[in-house]
Amino acid sequence: MQVFQNCSHFKRHSKICLKIIALRRGMGCEAGSLAPPVQRTATAGGRCDENMRPSLTAGRRDMVSFRNSDLNPAMRCLRIPFQQGAVFMNAKFFPWRALVVAWVCLGATGAAVASEATCPNLLQHRFDRLQDEKPQSLCQYSGRVVLVVNTASFCGFTSQYEGLEALNAKYQARGLVVLGFPSNDFGRQEPGSNQAIAEFCENTFGVKFPMFSKTSVVGPGTNPLYQQLAERTGERPQWNFHKYLIARDGKTVRSYGSRVEPKDPGLLKDIEKFLSTK
């Protein structure tokens, strides 16, 4: 039995596969690949294995087969693992079913993630969440006003955490989100681990806005988001708690120095302006 672990051959025979790839990329999955957990399987003779039938056995993963007579004979079987209790579809592999399958296999939750087609280029990045280091796509903030801040735990501006949390809580319902990026670039004022930073932020300031793993915001190791922000504004962070305000369109960006506090009238005016623009 021949098993194809990626989509390099399969995609030449089906637009459906290309749609799934596009959806995966929008979700931040590895480009050009459907596996794991998806595999295309066919017998050596090019016929689908007639024994590939969905079964449901408690405590194990099961496989579902789909057929598409329009595909190359060697690629007709698509096997996708499902968890127990999933709804099985074993009819012909129509495009709408392809999207459903992709959605289920990607482990989508109630929080929708914007695809590349609608996600601004500036937000097409993934960063590990601070608390558990699980990858997060910034595309989930597409259409919102985003305040990006590089933070540090032992800085003279660290007290701004309190104002940033208040800002996020006040305007969250209207579409603002504050994103924190801890960095040790300035004065080595963020030396701790991600876990230590997360505990400090929660225990000291009750921070609830999204924060990501420690990163570099200046220098050779600057992460791609901060590279783009610097290019858009012509300004790079000079110290901790520099702020970038991104409009809903993901194109308009304003820059504010570290001394600009979260309650600064000019910053608040710009936030109000960006929030009022749909």
Salt bridges, closest charged atoms under 4 A:
GLU30 OE2 - ARG24 NH2 3.13
GLU50 OE1 - ARG53 NH2 3.45
GLU50 OE1 - ARG67 NH2 3.50
ASP62 OD1 - ARG60 NH1 3.18
ASP132 OD2 - ARG129 NH2 2.74
ASP270 OD1 - ARG254 NH1 3.14
GLU272 OE1 - ARG174 NH2 3.01
